[in-house]
Amino acid sequence: MPAPQASQLESIADGMVRAAALQGEDAPGLAKALAQSTAQALALFAAQGMVLPGIPAAAVPPPGNGATAGPGRLMPPPAGGPIAPQLEGICNAQLTAQGIKGEDAPGLAKTMAATIAQGIQLFASQTMVMPGIAIAGFVTTAPGMLQPVPLASSVEGAAMGFMQRDGLRGEHAPDLAQAMANTVDLALTQFAAQVMVAPGIPCSPGASAGPGRLM
């Protein structure tokens, strides 16, 4: 399955913006821009994501059949996913499309990009490829699953730091950080549920011998 689409994330972002009591006239547009930006970032993550070699395996020769016997890891950004500078233009364009163009808009785009990138960085560093992927002929023949990881509190703390850095210090700054963090957290949970590790990873008798891709 593909990475979560913007249409899947809009209700999540809107709910988080409402839960954080962000009620200004720009609140619905902010939620939509956050959803659209996050969806585009996750699409890049799915395209760039890579599974590191070295997944424990039990493939009996011959004919090299078996299954992975332990967890695998993802390569973190920048090699394994987008980083904040790549996402800033996306966030700025989405905010502009929603009519959010005030003096704080550039700082908001930077904060949003950094928050989404931080979530992806943490996810790539902490998630595991689940064991049990079938191997035949020393190649994985079935998709692998990603384990979801809770990230909201870590991402929220980072978002608060980004907001301070980017000059967003209003009374609703903590609420906005919470809304962004919770949206990114739930989007990555959805990502783990939908995106799989593609078959075709080469394996030796005891471990995967090459990188894998997401699909």
MDAnalysis code that builds the backbone (N, CA, C; Angstrom):
import MDAnalysis as mda
import numpy as np

u = mda.Universe.empty(645, n_residues=215, atom_resindex=np.repeat(np.arange(215), 3), trajectory=True)
u.add_TopologyAttr("name", ["N", "CA", "C"] * 215)
u.add_TopologyAttr("resid", np.arange(1, 216))
u.add_TopologyAttr("resname", ["MET", "PRO", "ALA", "PRO", "GLN", "ALA", "SER", "GLN", "LEU", "GLU", "SER", "ILE", "ALA", "ASP", "GLY", "MET", "VAL", "ARG", "ALA", "ALA", "ALA", "LEU", "GLN", "GLY", "GLU", "ASP", "ALA", "PRO", "GLY", "LEU", "ALA", "LYS", "ALA", "LEU", "ALA", "GLN", "SER", "THR", "ALA", "GLN", "ALA", "LEU", "ALA", "LEU", "PHE", "ALA", "ALA", "GLN", "GLY", "MET", "VAL", "LEU", "PRO", "GLY", "ILE", "PRO", "ALA", "ALA", "ALA", "VAL", "PRO", "PRO", "PRO", "GLY", "ASN", "GLY", "ALA", "THR", "ALA", "GLY", "PRO", "GLY", "ARG", "LEU", "MET", "PRO", "PRO", "PRO", "ALA", "GLY", "GLY", "PRO", "ILE", "ALA", "PRO", "GLN", "LEU", "GLU", "GLY", "ILE", "CYS", "ASN", "ALA", "GLN", "LEU", "THR", "ALA", "GLN", "GLY", "ILE", "LYS", "GLY", "GLU", "ASP", "ALA", "PRO", "GLY", "LEU", "ALA", "LYS", "THR", "MET", "ALA", "ALA", "THR", "ILE", "ALA", "GLN", "GLY", "ILE", "GLN", "LEU", "PHE", "ALA", "SER", "GLN", "THR", "MET", "VAL", "MET", "PRO", "GLY", "ILE", "ALA", "ILE", "ALA", "GLY", "PHE", "VAL", "THR", "THR", "ALA", "PRO", "GLY", "MET", "LEU", "GLN", "PRO", "VAL", "PRO", "LEU", "ALA", "SER", "SER", "VAL", "GLU", "GLY", "ALA", "ALA", "MET", "GLY", "PHE", "MET", "GLN", "ARG", "ASP", "GLY", "LEU", "ARG", "GLY", "GLU", "HIS", "ALA", "PRO", "ASP", "LEU", "ALA", "GLN", "ALA", "MET", "ALA", "ASN", "THR", "VAL", "ASP", "LEU", "ALA", "LEU", "THR", "GLN", "PHE", "ALA", "ALA", "GLN", "VAL", "MET", "VAL", "ALA", "PRO", "GLY", "ILE", "PRO", "CYS", "SER", "PRO", "GLY", "ALA", "SER", "ALA", "GLY", "PRO", "GLY", "ARG", "LEU", "MET"])
u.atoms.positions = np.array([
    [0.845, -1.197, 0.000],
    [0.000, 0.000, 0.000],
    [0.877, 1.243, 0.000],
    [0.365, 2.334, -0.553],
    [1.155, 3.572, -0.548],
    [1.186, 4.213, 0.838],
    [2.045, 5.204, 0.972],
    [2.070, 5.992, 2.202],
    [0.722, 6.674, 2.394],
    [0.383, 7.054, 3.619],
    [-0.906, 7.718, 3.858],
    [-1.101, 8.941, 2.966],
    [-2.291, 9.055, 2.428],
    [-2.637, 10.175, 1.551],
    [-3.142, 11.359, 2.373],
    [-3.091, 12.536, 1.763],
    [-3.554, 13.741, 2.451],
    [-4.997, 13.598, 2.910],
    [-5.819, 12.949, 2.095],
    [-7.230, 12.785, 2.467],
    [-7.383, 11.963, 3.744],
    [-6.457, 11.022, 3.978],
    [-6.499, 10.234, 5.206],
    [-6.051, 11.042, 6.414],
    [-5.176, 12.007, 6.183],
    [-4.572, 12.749, 7.295],
    [-5.322, 14.030, 7.649],
    [-6.176, 14.514, 6.751],
    [-6.842, 15.788, 7.009],
    [-7.740, 15.721, 8.239],
    [-8.471, 14.623, 8.404],
    [-9.340, 14.529, 9.581],
    [-8.508, 14.415, 10.856],
    [-7.352, 13.735, 10.773],
    [-6.454, 13.646, 11.930],
    [-5.944, 15.023, 12.306],
    [-5.419, 15.761, 11.325],
    [-4.871, 17.081, 11.608],
    [-5.952, 18.032, 12.118],
    [-7.133, 17.972, 11.501],
    [-8.221, 18.843, 11.948],
    [-8.612, 18.521, 13.389],
    [-8.675, 17.237, 13.702],
    [-9.012, 16.847, 15.069],
    [-7.976, 17.299, 16.069],
    [-6.706, 17.238, 15.704],
    [-5.645, 17.651, 16.620],
    [-5.607, 19.161, 16.798],
    [-5.887, 19.890, 15.730],
    [-5.966, 21.348, 15.838],
    [-7.127, 21.751, 16.734],
    [-8.254, 21.079, 16.574],
    [-9.410, 21.369, 17.425],
    [-9.137, 20.968, 18.882],
    [-8.513, 19.818, 19.083],
    [-8.220, 19.354, 20.441],
    [-7.267, 20.292, 21.164],
    [-6.411, 20.972, 20.397],
    [-5.480, 21.925, 20.992],
    [-6.098, 23.307, 21.175],
    [-7.396, 23.428, 20.884],
    [-8.138, 24.686, 21.063],
    [-7.596, 25.809, 20.188],
    [-7.120, 25.462, 18.995],
    [-6.704, 26.466, 18.021],
    [-7.919, 26.793, 17.162],
    [-8.512, 27.962, 17.387],
    [-9.830, 28.243, 16.825],
    [-9.881, 29.471, 15.923],
    [-8.758, 30.056, 15.573],
    [-8.766, 31.228, 14.720],
    [-9.254, 30.921, 13.322],
    [-9.400, 31.970, 12.531],
    [-9.921, 31.788, 11.176],
    [-8.983, 30.968, 10.302],
    [-7.702, 30.940, 10.662],
    [-6.745, 30.164, 9.876],
    [-6.621, 28.716, 10.341],
    [-7.331, 28.335, 11.395],
    [-7.166, 26.987, 11.950],
    [-7.500, 25.887, 10.949],
    [-8.624, 25.955, 10.225],
    [-8.901, 24.886, 9.257],
    [-7.849, 24.809, 8.155],
    [-7.390, 25.968, 7.684],
    [-6.346, 25.983, 6.656],
    [-5.033, 25.441, 7.176],
    [-4.723, 25.756, 8.423],
    [-3.508, 25.226, 9.029],
    [-3.552, 23.699, 9.085],
    [-4.700, 23.163, 9.507],
    [-4.839, 21.706, 9.578],
    [-4.667, 21.078, 8.204],
    [-5.261, 21.685, 7.192],
    [-5.150, 21.130, 5.844],
    [-3.721, 21.219, 5.337],
    [-3.046, 22.343, 5.583],
    [-1.653, 22.490, 5.150],
    [-0.753, 21.482, 5.855],
    [-1.010, 21.250, 7.143],
    [-0.226, 20.278, 7.896],
    [-0.430, 18.868, 7.335],
    [-1.686, 18.535, 7.026],
    [-1.977, 17.216, 6.471],
    [-1.324, 17.029, 5.099],
    [-1.457, 18.028, 4.239],
    [-0.885, 17.934, 2.897],
    [0.636, 17.828, 2.951],
    [1.254, 18.640, 3.809],
    [2.714, 18.631, 3.917],
    [3.212, 17.300, 4.467],
    [2.521, 16.796, 5.486],
    [2.920, 15.519, 6.076],
    [2.771, 14.386, 5.080],
    [1.691, 14.398, 4.316],
    [1.480, 13.347, 3.313],
    [2.583, 13.366, 2.263],
    [2.964, 14.542, 1.809],
    [4.031, 14.619, 0.814],
    [5.360, 14.160, 1.396],
    [5.609, 14.513, 2.658],
    [6.844, 14.081, 3.310],
    [6.894, 12.566, 3.458],
    [5.768, 11.956, 3.789],
    [5.731, 10.506, 3.959],
    [5.866, 9.787, 2.617],
    [5.374, 10.398, 1.556],
    [5.567, 9.816, 0.228],
    [7.056, 9.808, -0.127],
    [7.753, 10.890, 0.209],
    [9.203, 10.922, -0.007],
    [9.904, 9.880, 0.851],
    [9.460, 9.740, 2.085],
    [10.040, 8.757, 2.989],
    [9.870, 7.344, 2.434],
    [8.683, 7.029, 1.940],
    [8.436, 5.708, 1.372],
    [9.318, 5.457, 0.152],
    [9.560, 6.497, -0.639],
    [10.380, 6.344, -1.846],
    [11.865, 6.220, -1.511],
    [12.317, 6.914, -0.461],
    [13.738, 6.952, -0.128],
    [14.129, 5.916, 0.919],
    [13.160, 5.428, 1.675],
    [13.457, 4.556, 2.802],
    [14.192, 3.290, 2.390],
    [15.126, 2.882, 3.246],
    [15.958, 1.711, 2.949],
    [16.129, 0.874, 4.209],
    [16.034, -0.432, 4.044],
    [16.271, -1.368, 5.136],
    [17.745, -1.746, 5.128],
    [18.380, -1.636, 6.276],
    [19.800, -1.940, 6.361],
    [20.057, -3.451, 6.262],
    [21.176, -3.853, 5.668],
    [21.553, -5.263, 5.691],
    [21.807, -5.733, 7.126],
    [21.877, -7.048, 7.288],
    [22.211, -7.599, 8.590],
    [21.040, -8.087, 9.404],
    [19.863, -8.212, 8.807],
    [18.723, -8.784, 9.535],
    [19.033, -10.254, 9.835],
    [18.952, -10.687, 11.086],
    [19.205, -12.103, 11.376],
    [18.272, -13.005, 10.574],
    [18.834, -14.083, 10.039],
    [18.046, -14.974, 9.200],
    [18.410, -16.422, 9.507],
    [17.492, -17.307, 9.175],
    [17.728, -18.747, 9.268],
    [17.321, -19.350, 7.939],
    [18.273, -19.364, 7.011],
    [18.026, -19.899, 5.664],
    [18.919, -21.121, 5.482],
    [18.317, -22.280, 5.432],
    [19.074, -23.536, 5.419],
    [19.507, -23.876, 3.995],
    [20.812, -24.021, 3.756],
    [21.256, -24.436, 2.420],
    [21.376, -25.960, 2.328],
    [21.248, -26.534, 1.098],
    [20.364, -25.939, 0.095],
    [18.909, -26.256, 0.436],
    [17.912, -25.574, -0.071],
    [17.968, -24.608, -1.176],
    [17.929, -23.157, -0.703],
    [18.246, -22.888, 0.559],
    [18.238, -21.509, 1.042],
    [16.875, -21.017, 1.446],
    [16.065, -21.919, 2.005],
    [14.727, -21.535, 2.446],
    [14.706, -21.303, 3.957],
    [13.787, -20.489, 4.414],
    [13.651, -20.219, 5.835],
    [12.906, -18.927, 6.070],
    [13.376, -18.150, 7.031],
    [12.717, -16.877, 7.365],
    [13.693, -16.003, 8.148],
    [13.423, -14.735, 8.152],
    [14.222, -13.864, 9.012],
    [13.919, -14.198, 10.465],
    [14.957, -14.149, 11.294],
    [14.837, -14.626, 12.669],
    [14.968, -13.528, 13.706],
    [15.109, -12.308, 13.284],
    [15.233, -11.191, 14.208],
    [14.816, -9.906, 13.533],
    [14.803, -8.811, 14.274],
    [14.348, -7.545, 13.699],
    [15.393, -6.905, 12.790],
    [14.897, -6.056, 11.903],
    [15.766, -5.258, 11.048],
    [15.619, -3.784, 11.374],
    [16.491, -2.992, 10.804],
    [16.483, -1.555, 11.055],
    [16.409, -0.788, 9.736],
    [15.901, 0.439, 9.821],
    [15.879, 1.329, 8.665],
    [17.093, 2.252, 8.694],
    [17.508, 2.671, 7.523],
    [18.548, 3.694, 7.424],
    [17.905, 5.055, 7.694],
    [18.406, 5.814, 8.650],
    [17.790, 7.115, 8.942],
    [18.121, 8.160, 7.879],
    [17.376, 9.264, 7.841],
    [17.724, 10.365, 6.943],
    [19.107, 10.915, 7.300],
    [19.805, 11.559, 6.351],
    [19.284, 11.991, 5.047],
    [19.294, 10.926, 3.957],
    [20.059, 9.841, 4.146],
    [20.092, 8.820, 3.094],
    [18.770, 8.075, 3.009],
    [18.089, 7.904, 4.156],
    [16.895, 7.075, 4.187],
    [15.591, 7.819, 4.297],
    [15.573, 9.110, 4.016],
    [14.329, 9.874, 4.100],
    [14.599, 11.360, 3.997],
    [13.547, 12.161, 3.896],
    [13.714, 13.598, 3.722],
    [14.143, 14.286, 5.014],
    [14.822, 15.402, 4.864],
    [15.217, 16.242, 5.990],
    [14.529, 17.597, 5.856],
    [14.616, 18.403, 6.923],
    [13.832, 19.645, 6.993],
    [14.012, 20.572, 5.791],
    [15.243, 20.837, 5.320],
    [15.359, 21.756, 4.174],
    [14.610, 21.274, 2.926],
    [14.496, 19.968, 2.757],
    [13.740, 19.440, 1.617],
    [12.243, 19.673, 1.769],
    [11.777, 19.771, 3.010],
    [10.343, 19.883, 3.268],
    [9.873, 21.323, 3.417],
    [10.791, 22.244, 3.620],
    [10.385, 23.626, 3.905],
    [9.607, 24.242, 2.748],
    [10.069, 23.990, 1.521],
    [9.352, 24.527, 0.364],
    [7.954, 23.948, 0.244],
    [7.820, 22.652, 0.536],
    [6.503, 22.011, 0.514],
    [5.582, 22.661, 1.528],
    [6.073, 22.853, 2.757],
    [5.244, 23.446, 3.810],
    [4.863, 24.873, 3.477],
    [5.808, 25.629, 2.949],
    [5.520, 27.020, 2.589],
    [4.456, 27.080, 1.494],
    [4.563, 26.192, 0.503],
    [3.583, 26.184, -0.582],
    [2.197, 25.806, -0.079],
    [2.132, 24.860, 0.846],
    [0.835, 24.437, 1.373],
    [0.199, 25.513, 2.247],
    [1.002, 26.210, 3.035],
    [0.460, 27.318, 3.828],
    [-0.054, 28.435, 2.918],
    [0.717, 28.742, 1.886],
    [0.296, 29.778, 0.939],
    [-1.006, 29.382, 0.247],
    [-1.112, 28.104, -0.126],
    [-2.326, 27.624, -0.792],
    [-3.551, 27.765, 0.096],
    [-3.348, 27.746, 1.411],
    [-4.461, 27.897, 2.354],
    [-4.648, 29.345, 2.799],
    [-3.954, 30.262, 2.146],
    [-4.110, 31.684, 2.454],
    [-3.406, 32.132, 3.722],
    [-2.455, 31.359, 4.211],
    [-1.712, 31.718, 5.425],
    [-0.420, 32.382, 4.973],
    [-0.413, 33.731, 4.983],
    [0.682, 34.479, 4.367],
    [1.221, 35.597, 5.260],
    [0.886, 35.602, 6.547],
    [1.321, 36.679, 7.425],
    [2.813, 36.666, 7.683],
    [3.255, 37.613, 8.528],
    [4.683, 37.740, 8.811],
    [5.248, 36.508, 9.497],
    [4.400, 35.743, 10.156],
    [4.868, 34.523, 10.822],
    [4.871, 33.297, 9.914],
    [4.371, 33.445, 8.685],
    [4.235, 32.280, 7.805],
    [5.571, 31.621, 7.475],
    [6.629, 32.387, 7.154],
    [7.908, 31.709, 6.868],
    [8.432, 30.918, 8.069],
    [8.303, 31.502, 9.262],
    [8.730, 30.775, 10.455],
    [7.881, 29.550, 10.714],
    [6.575, 29.666, 10.444],
    [5.684, 28.517, 10.617],
    [6.058, 27.401, 9.651],
    [6.385, 27.757, 8.404],
    [6.794, 26.744, 7.427],
    [8.067, 26.039, 7.886],
    [9.016, 26.795, 8.415],
    [10.262, 26.192, 8.893],
    [9.995, 25.249, 10.066],
    [9.151, 25.695, 11.004],
    [8.823, 24.861, 12.157],
    [8.091, 23.600, 11.736],
    [7.133, 23.741, 10.825],
    [6.368, 22.586, 10.372],
    [7.291, 21.580, 9.687],
    [8.164, 22.086, 8.813],
    [9.087, 21.202, 8.103],
    [10.008, 20.471, 9.077],
    [10.544, 21.216, 10.049],
    [11.461, 20.610, 11.011],
    [10.758, 19.589, 11.893],
    [9.504, 19.873, 12.244],
    [8.746, 18.942, 13.093],
    [8.447, 17.643, 12.356],
    [8.010, 17.748, 11.112],
    [7.739, 16.546, 10.321],
    [9.034, 15.755, 10.121],
    [10.119, 16.467, 9.775],
    [11.404, 15.789, 9.567],
    [11.889, 15.109, 10.840],
    [11.669, 15.751, 11.980],
    [12.077, 15.143, 13.249],
    [11.306, 13.860, 13.511],
    [10.010, 13.878, 13.219],
    [9.211, 12.667, 13.377],
    [9.728, 11.535, 12.506],
    [10.046, 11.846, 11.250],
    [10.568, 10.822, 10.344],
    [11.918, 10.311, 10.830],
    [12.767, 11.217, 11.292],
    [14.078, 10.824, 11.812],
    [13.933, 9.860, 12.994],
    [13.068, 10.211, 13.931],
    [12.869, 9.359, 15.102],
    [12.261, 8.010, 14.717],
    [11.293, 8.034, 13.818],
    [10.670, 6.792, 13.378],
    [11.703, 5.879, 12.720],
    [12.494, 6.436, 11.803],
    [13.491, 5.628, 11.098],
    [14.527, 5.062, 12.056],
    [14.824, 5.805, 13.117],
    [15.833, 5.361, 14.078],
    [15.298, 4.325, 15.056],
    [13.990, 4.351, 15.318],
    [13.445, 3.530, 16.391],
    [12.594, 2.351, 15.927],
    [11.977, 2.454, 14.755],
    [11.117, 1.349, 14.330],
    [11.944, 0.120, 13.994],
    [11.319, -1.028, 13.990],
    [11.974, -2.272, 13.603],
    [11.194, -2.935, 12.480],
    [11.931, -3.589, 11.604],
    [11.309, -4.502, 10.640],
    [11.041, -5.797, 11.391],
    [9.796, -6.217, 11.407],
    [9.417, -7.370, 12.212],
    [10.009, -8.665, 11.656],
    [10.398, -9.604, 12.533],
    [10.925, -10.892, 12.080],
    [9.852, -11.720, 11.373],
    [10.317, -12.817, 10.770],
    [9.393, -13.772, 10.181],
    [9.148, -13.613, 8.698],
    [9.990, -12.860, 7.986],
    [9.820, -12.700, 6.537],
    [10.311, -13.969, 5.849],
    [9.478, -14.529, 4.995],
    [9.825, -15.785, 4.313],
    [11.013, -15.598, 3.377],
    [11.876, -16.615, 3.342],
    [13.053, -16.631, 2.472],
    [13.001, -17.902, 1.632],
    [13.275, -17.752, 0.348],
    [13.388, -18.914, -0.547],
    [14.518, -18.636, -1.527],
    [15.428, -19.590, -1.652],
    [16.557, -19.382, -2.544],
    [17.430, -18.221, -2.118],
    [17.533, -18.026, -0.798],
    [18.354, -16.959, -0.226],
    [17.887, -15.553, -0.631],
    [16.601, -15.406, -0.864],
    [16.000, -14.095, -1.146],
    [14.662, -14.026, -0.418],
    [14.363, -12.879, 0.202],
    [13.052, -12.760, 0.848],
    [11.965, -12.774, -0.216],
    [10.893, -13.489, 0.079],
    [9.832, -13.687, -0.912],
    [8.485, -13.136, -0.463],
    [8.450, -12.478, 0.668],
    [7.206, -11.908, 1.185],
    [7.504, -10.517, 1.731],
    [6.496, -9.666, 1.814],
    [6.733, -8.337, 2.391],
    [6.960, -8.405, 3.895],
    [7.667, -7.421, 4.396],
    [7.898, -7.299, 5.829],
    [7.064, -6.183, 6.424],
    [6.832, -6.265, 7.715],
    [6.010, -5.289, 8.417],
    [6.902, -4.376, 9.263],
    [6.476, -3.123, 9.405],
    [7.160, -2.165, 10.268],
    [6.416, -2.052, 11.595],
    [7.164, -1.937, 12.655],
    [6.563, -1.812, 13.983],
    [6.280, -0.344, 14.278],
    [5.066, 0.027, 14.675],
    [4.795, 1.421, 15.058],
    [5.521, 1.776, 16.348],
    [5.868, 3.036, 16.477],
    [6.539, 3.503, 17.693],
    [5.862, 4.791, 18.164],
    [5.666, 4.972, 19.473],
    [5.063, 6.207, 19.980],
    [6.084, 7.343, 19.978],
    [5.724, 8.440, 19.338],
    [6.674, 9.533, 19.157],
    [6.160, 10.884, 19.610],
    [4.896, 10.976, 20.028],
    [4.268, 12.284, 20.233],
    [5.036, 13.159, 21.218],
    [5.424, 12.624, 22.357],
    [6.070, 13.462, 23.368],
    [7.429, 13.956, 22.897],
    [8.194, 13.092, 22.241],
    [9.507, 13.501, 21.739],
    [9.378, 14.554, 20.653],
    [8.424, 14.360, 19.742],
    [8.240, 15.318, 18.660],
    [7.712, 16.645, 19.197],
    [6.853, 16.598, 20.201],
    [6.318, 17.838, 20.776],
    [7.419, 18.675, 21.398],
    [8.320, 18.039, 22.137],
    [9.433, 18.782, 22.716],
    [10.303, 19.414, 21.649],
    [10.568, 18.669, 20.581],
    [11.353, 19.222, 19.483],
    [10.622, 20.374, 18.806],
    [9.310, 20.228, 18.608],
    [8.524, 21.286, 17.961],
    [8.575, 22.582, 18.762],
    [8.518, 22.476, 20.084],
    [8.610, 23.679, 20.912],
    [9.951, 24.378, 20.701],
    [11.003, 23.594, 20.603],
    [12.309, 24.180, 20.330],
    [12.372, 24.847, 18.974],
    [11.793, 24.206, 17.977],
    [11.786, 24.796, 16.636],
    [10.994, 26.104, 16.627],
    [9.890, 26.152, 17.362],
    [9.067, 27.361, 17.389],
    [9.826, 28.514, 18.028],
    [10.546, 28.241, 19.093],
    [11.374, 29.275, 19.708],
    [12.430, 29.768, 18.725],
    [13.054, 28.833, 18.061],
    [14.087, 29.187, 17.078],
    [13.546, 30.055, 15.957],
    [12.312, 29.763, 15.521],
    [11.738, 30.426, 14.351],
    [10.848, 31.612, 14.707],
    [10.904, 32.031, 15.961],
    [10.212, 33.254, 16.374],
    [8.728, 33.104, 16.595],
    [8.238, 31.888, 16.833],
    [6.816, 31.661, 17.086],
    [6.637, 31.493, 18.587],
    [6.307, 32.595, 19.273],
    [6.306, 32.585, 20.730],
    [4.984, 33.066, 21.331],
    [3.906, 33.051, 20.577],
    [2.624, 33.510, 21.083],
    [2.070, 32.581, 22.149],
    [0.965, 33.003, 22.742],
    [0.375, 32.220, 23.835],
    [-0.107, 30.853, 23.380],
    [-0.377, 30.712, 22.090],
    [-0.857, 29.432, 21.584],
    [0.269, 28.553, 21.029],
    [1.512, 28.990, 21.195],
    [2.638, 28.207, 20.675],
    [2.658, 26.778, 21.229],
    [2.483, 26.578, 22.555],
    [2.473, 25.198, 23.050],
    [1.340, 24.365, 22.453],
    [0.181, 24.988, 22.228],
    [-0.947, 24.262, 21.642],
    [-0.639, 23.851, 20.201],
    [0.002, 24.760, 19.469],
    [0.350, 24.449, 18.083],
    [1.391, 23.332, 18.027],
    [2.374, 23.385, 18.914],
    [3.387, 22.324, 18.967],
    [2.729, 20.979, 19.242],
    [1.775, 20.972, 20.161],
    [1.078, 19.726, 20.494],
    [0.286, 19.205, 19.297],
    [-0.413, 20.099, 18.610],
    [-1.220, 19.679, 17.452],
    [-0.336, 19.109, 16.348],
    [0.785, 19.779, 16.063],
    [1.689, 19.276, 15.030],
    [2.272, 17.928, 15.424],
    [2.730, 17.814, 16.670],
    [3.358, 16.575, 17.125],
    [2.390, 15.409, 17.079],
    [1.183, 15.610, 17.544],
    [0.203, 14.525, 17.542],
    [-0.193, 14.120, 16.123],
    [-0.279, 15.104, 15.242],
    [-0.589, 14.785, 13.845],
    [0.519, 13.955, 13.219],
    [1.762, 14.383, 13.418],
    [2.903, 13.646, 12.854],
    [2.979, 12.245, 13.454],
    [2.751, 12.132, 14.750],
    [2.791, 10.825, 15.413],
    [1.751, 9.873, 14.820],
    [0.514, 10.333, 14.699],
    [-0.535, 9.469, 14.157],
    [-0.320, 9.176, 12.675],
    [0.241, 10.132, 11.946],
    [0.533, 9.895, 10.530],
    [1.585, 8.801, 10.377],
    [2.590, 8.795, 11.245],
    [3.624, 7.768, 11.179],
    [3.106, 6.413, 11.664],
    [2.162, 6.427, 12.582],
    [1.500, 5.175, 12.968],
    [0.755, 4.597, 11.779],
    [0.080, 5.474, 11.030],
    [-0.613, 5.031, 9.814],
    [0.394, 4.542, 8.775],
    [1.520, 5.227, 8.684],
    [2.584, 4.829, 7.759],
    [3.035, 3.399, 8.061],
    [3.252, 3.092, 9.350],
    [3.690, 1.756, 9.744],
    [2.649, 0.693, 9.404],
    [1.379, 1.082, 9.429],
    [0.314, 0.132, 9.132],
    [0.166, -0.124, 7.629],
    [0.563, 0.834, 6.804],
    [0.308, 0.734, 5.366],
    [1.540, 0.372, 4.543],
    [2.680, 0.892, 4.910],
    [3.886, 0.705, 4.097],
    [4.613, -0.557, 4.553],
    [5.065, -1.347, 3.597],
    [5.748, -2.604, 3.908],
    [7.149, -2.613, 3.318],
    [7.938, -3.557, 3.806],
    [9.258, -3.811, 3.233],
    [9.078, -4.708, 2.014],
    [9.628, -4.300, 0.899],
    [9.455, -5.049, -0.342],
    [10.217, -6.368, -0.294],
    [9.666, -7.425, -0.904],
    [10.426, -8.676, -1.059],
    [11.653, -8.442, -1.935],
    [12.534, -9.460, -1.946],
    [13.693, -9.391, -2.837],
    [14.997, -9.049, -2.152],
    [15.036, -9.061, -0.814],
    [16.278, -8.768, -0.102],
    [17.175, -10.005, -0.153],
    [18.401, -9.870, -0.636],
    [19.298, -11.032, -0.671],
    [19.731, -11.436, 0.734],
    [19.842, -12.726, 0.958],
    [20.180, -13.245, 2.288],
    [21.290, -14.283, 2.187],
    [22.110, -14.335, 3.217],
    [23.041, -15.450, 3.421],
    [22.353, -16.426, 4.372],
    [22.982, -17.533, 4.729],
    [22.328, -18.444, 5.684],
    [22.002, -17.799, 7.025],
    [22.794, -16.791, 7.439],
    [22.599, -16.257, 8.779],
    [22.097, -14.834, 8.872],
    [22.034, -14.094, 7.749],
    [21.606, -12.703, 7.831],
    [21.310, -12.176, 6.433],
    [20.539, -11.098, 6.362],
    [20.330, -10.447, 5.075],
    [21.659, -9.849, 4.612],
    [21.898, -9.936, 3.306],
    [23.201, -9.563, 2.775],
    [23.157, -8.308, 1.920],
    [22.018, -7.683, 1.828],
    [21.893, -6.478, 1.029],
    [20.774, -5.608, 1.556],
    [20.674, -4.373, 1.050],
    [19.623, -3.476, 1.524],
    [18.259, -3.856, 0.977],
    [17.221, -3.378, 1.645],
    [15.847, -3.565, 1.173],
    [15.198, -2.221, 0.943],
    [14.057, -2.244, 0.283],
    [13.311, -1.025, -0.015],
    [11.927, -1.124, 0.595],
    [11.313, 0.049, 0.742],
    [9.924, 0.101, 1.183],
    [9.005, 0.080, -0.022],
    [7.759, -0.335, 0.215],
    [6.791, -0.317, -0.885],
    [5.417, 0.057, -0.324],
])
